[in-house]
């Protein structure tokens, strides 16, 4: 089962018990009723830095000999690991250089500075975690500073494994399924190691972004593979290359990996906020999204989902709503050729638009000496089955149109 065992996690827990919060394990009534089973949420979004990452970061840093920490530490992170390292640096009074992608939400950058205070310096570089990682490794070597990896070090994994130890200590029922997000693989390999040691029949299900399936592809290939490109939306879990050590452990402890579409994750984030008053970041909501893909298997069972983090930028909520509506088949964009004559728009509204359909975007400029003029039109539907009715009416009235949702290049350019 790799180089990590249950004893390593128990020792890590002894070190961390006075540093991190023992976060609650809560039964969620809304999800339990929806899936007709007992769903418990491990609320790492309520952790001291609002994610589990403090566990591995602190344990890894304090395990270094004092002389290795004299020059300080370096890390690379999309946000949560950076906050864990920053908090640990301030607590242990150690200097830290923290490399983050330039695309990191401002809220996460501000939080890193808040937790680290005068002990840390944030370096924004590159577009992805992997860009920042390469720069951080280079800086670490040049300045002889200890590198604190976000997921591929033994003490990091042992620290994250304490999440699993708390779950097993707090639950009275036998766990049938545990769902956890996968980014680099540190959390699920640590938690999976502990839970499989105590409860080998518990199925460990990883949830990975559909746009960054690093662990799924690696396990399918039998070796760690680097993805050529990724969707960066799930910023806490979008890595091109998973860790070698987590990969080796996951080969033994994982029962399955669910690839979750980014739009589905957005729907879950909004539902968690509206129905449960839980603010989850994309990586934190991903295991709950994965329940939909297991709804038949989990019926009547006891299920635990780890809400790994709650560092969500409120500025992204409009984008999340948009992605959710598109995924659910409720938001559609078209370029429609309108005849340049009086009454054409009225005809569209009266004869094509359904009683519950709503125009959310309309951009049109009349062109001289042209029979038709293109308009960018956004339509929001009440039900996804209304889509075909809308298209039928559009065709019946003879409007010439292009569906932007089905054209990735055009969609990215215009929407």
N, C-alpha and C positions, 0 to 999 in steps of 0.2 A: 504494500500500500504506500510506496514511496518512502521518503525519509521522515515523515511525520507520524507520530503515534499518539495514542490517547494520553500517555503520561506527559508528553510535551505540552499538550493543551491544558492539562490540570496544573502544571507548573506555571504556565502563562497566566492562568486564571488567578493564581495566588499573587502574582506581581500586579495584575491589573485591577483587582477587586476594590482597591482604594483610589483608583484613578478614573475609571470609567463608570458610567451608570449601569446598574443591572436593569435593563429596559424591560417594560412589561410585555407579557404574552397575553393577548386579549382575544376572547372569542368574538367574532364579528357576526352579528345577527343578520345583517343585510346579505352578506355573501353566503352565510350558512343556509338561509332560506332559498336564495337564488339557485344554489347548486345542490340543495337537499343533502347536505352533509355538515360536519362540524368544521368550520374554518377558523383557525387561530392565526392572528397576525403578530409576528415578532417585531415590535416597534423600534427598530434601530433609527428611525427618523426622529426619535426622542432622545437620542444619544447626545452626549455633551457637545459634540461638533455636528450634530444632526446627521451623522452617518456612522457606520460600523468601523470606518477606516482608522479611527483613533486607537483601536485595540492593537492592530498589527504594527502601526507606526511607533507607538510608545514602547511596545515590547521589544521591537527590533532595535530602536535607538538605545534604550537603557542596557541592552545586552552587550553593546560594544565596550571594550576596555577603555578606560578614561583617556589614555594617550591617543587613541584613534579618533577621539572626539574633539581634540584640542583645536583643530582647524575648522570644526563645525561639520554639518552634514548637508548633503545635496539630495533633492528629490525631483521627480517629474510627475506631473499629475494634471488630470482634467478638472480637478477641483476638490474632491472629498479627501483623497490621500494628502493633498497639500494642506488641508485644514488640520488633519490629524498630526502631520509632521510639525506644523506651526504651533499647535497647542502643546505638543511634546517638547519642542525647543524652548518655549517660554517656561514650561513647568520645570524642565531640567536645566534651564539657564545655559543653553547651547545655541550658537549661531547657526542659521540655516539659509541656504539659497534654494529658492523654490521656482522651478521652471514650469510654466503653464502655457498651453496653446493660446495664441492671440484671439482665438474664437471663444474662449471660456466666458460664460456669462459674467457680467460685472459683479453680480451679487456674490458669486463664489470668490472672485478676486478680493473683494472688500472683506469677506469673512476671513480669508487667509490672513490678511493684514491685521484684522481685529484680534484673531486668536494668537498671532505670533508677536504682535507689538514690535518693539525695537529689536527683537531677536531674529527676525526674518526679513529677507529681501525677495520680492517677487520679480521674476524675469519672464516677460511674455514673449514667446518666440514660436514661429511655425503655425500651421493651420490645424494640426492634429496632435494627439497625445504622442504619437511616435516621433514627430518632429521635435517636440520638447524633450522627449526621452534621449534622443541622440545628442542634443546639445548639453543636457544635464550630465550624461556619461562623460562627455569630453571635458566638461568643466571640472567634474569630480577628479578625473585623472590628473589634469594639469595642476590643480590646486591641492592635491593630496587630501581630499575630504571624503568622509565615509558616504557611500551612496545608499540611500534608503529606498529600496525598490517597492513599487506599489503592490506587487503580487507574487514576485518570483524569488522570495527568500524564506528559509525555513521558519524563522521567528515571526515573520509577517503572517504566514499561514497559520502557525500555532495561535497567534493572537486573535486572528479572525475566527478560529475554531472555538473560542470561548463563547461565541454566539450560540453554537450548538449545545455547549455544556449548559448554558442558562436555560435553553429550551427544554432539554431533557430533565433538568431539575425542577422546572416549573409546571410541567404538564403531568396530569394524573392518568390520562388515557394513553393507549398505545398509538403511536403515530403511524398512519398508513402511507402517507405521502408528504414529502417536504419539497417545496418549490423555492428555488433561490435564483437570483440573477447571476449571469456570468459575464464578466468583462475580461479581465486577464486571468481569472480563475482562482484567485486567492481565497475568497469567501467560501465558495462552494466546496473547494478541496479541503479546507479546514473544518467546516461544519460537517461535510460528508464523512470525513475521517472519524470524527467523534461519534456521530449518530450511528454509523454503520458498526462501530465497535460495541455500542450499547444495545442497539436494536437493528440487527442485520437484515430483518425483513422489511424495514422502512424503505420505501422507494424514494430515491433522491432524483428529482427532476430539475434540470437546469433550464433557465429561460434566457435566451440569447436574442439580441436584435436581429431581425431578418436582414438588415443592411450591414451587419458585421458579424457573420457566423464563424468566428475564428476557431472556437473550440469544436463545434460540430464538424467543420471541414477537417480539422486536425485529427479528430478521432476517426473519422471516415478514412483518412489517408494513412493512419497508423503512425503519424509523426507530426510535429508542429509545423504548420504551413503558414506563410505570411500572405495575407489578403492584399490584392493589388489596389483595391479602392474600397472605401467604406462609407456608409451613411453616418454622418457625425451627429445626428439628432439626439440619440441616447448617449449624451456626452459622458456619463459615468460608466458606460460599458462598451464604447465604440473604440476597440483597439484592433490594429491590423494583425498583431501577433500575440497569442496567449503565452503565458509563462511555461517554461519547460517542466519545472517541478509541479505546478498545478496540473499540467497535461498528464504527467505520469500518474498522479494521484487520481485524477478524474477518470482515467481508463479503468480504475478499479471500483470507484465509489459511485459513479453516475449510472443511473438506470436508463435515462433518456434525456434528450435535449429538445426543447420546443423552440422553434424560430418564430418570434412574435413580430408581426408587422408594426412599424412605427405608428401608423394611424390608429391601430388597435390600442397601443399603449396610451395614446392621447385620450381616447375614449375612457380608459380606465382612470387616468389622472383626474378627469373632470367628474366622473362618477364618485370617486373616493372623496373629492372635495365637496360635492353637492350632497351626497348621501351619508358620508361618514365624518365629515369635517376633518379629513386627513389631507395634509399637504405632502404629496409624494413627488419626488423627482422621477424622470422617465425610468431610470434603472431601478428605482424603488417600487414602481408600479408594475414593472414587467412580470414578476412572478404571479401577480394577481391576474394579469391579462392572460397568462398561460393556462389558467384554470378552465377557460372556455374550450381549450383544445383537449381537455381531459374530463369534460363534464360527465360523460357516461361512466368512466372508470372510478371517479371519486364519489359517486352517489352513495350515501350511507356511511362514508368513511370519515376518518379524522385526518385533517389536512392542516399543515402549517405553511404559511407564506412569510418569507422574511422581507419586510419593508426596509430595504437596506439604507435608504437615505431620504431626506426631505428638503434638500437644498434646491428648491425650484425658484427660478426667476419669474416673478409676476409679469414681467415684460414679455414673456414667451407665451402667455395664456391665449392671446388671440391667434397666434400661429398654431397652438395646440388644438384650439377649437376648430380651426380651418382643416387641419389634418384629420381630426376625428370625423368631421362631417363628410369629407371626401372618402375616407375609409368606409364609413357606414352607408355610402351611396346616396347621401343627402345633398351634397354640394357639387354642382356641375358648371363648367365654364365652356362657352361656345364663342366662335367668331361667326356671326350671322350676317349674311348679305341682305340688307334691307333695300327694297325698291325705293329710289329717291322720288317719292311722290307723296302727296298729302294723304294722311290716313294709314300709312303702312305700319307705323308703330302702334296705333290704336287697334289695328287688325291683329297684330301680334298679341297684345295684351288681352283682347276680348276672345280671340279664337284659338290661341295656342297656349297661353298661360292657364294652368288649372286653378280651381278655386282656392286651394291651399298652397299653391306655389308662390314664391316670393323672389323678386328681382333684388339681388344684393350688390350687383355692380353693373353699370351701363356706361360705356364710353363710345361716343359716336361723333364723327365730324362730317358734315355734308360736303361732298366733293362736286365741283361744277363739271358740267358736260359728261356726267357718268350716269348710267342707268341704275346701278346699284352702289351702295355704300356699306363697308364693313363696320360692324359694331361688336365690341367685346362685351359679352353678356354673362353675368353670374346668376345662376338660379339655385335657390335653396328649396328643397322639397320637404314635406312633412313625413313621407314614407318612401322607402327606397323603391317600392313597387310602382310609384307614380312616375318613375323615370321613363318607362316604356310608353306610357300614355302620353307623356309630354313629347317624346320623339315621334310618335305616330301622328300627333296633331301638327307638329312642325313639318313632317313630310307631306301630310295631306294638304296643307296650305301652300306647299311649293317653295318654302324658304330654303335657300342654299346655305349650308352651314358646315363648320368643322368643329369636332369635339376636342377641346384643348386637353381635357383630362387624359385622353388616350395618346397624346403627343408630348413625350417627356421634354423635348427641347423647347417646344413652344410654351409648355406649361411653366418651365423654369424661367423663361424669358419674360412672360407676361404676368404670371401669378406669384 
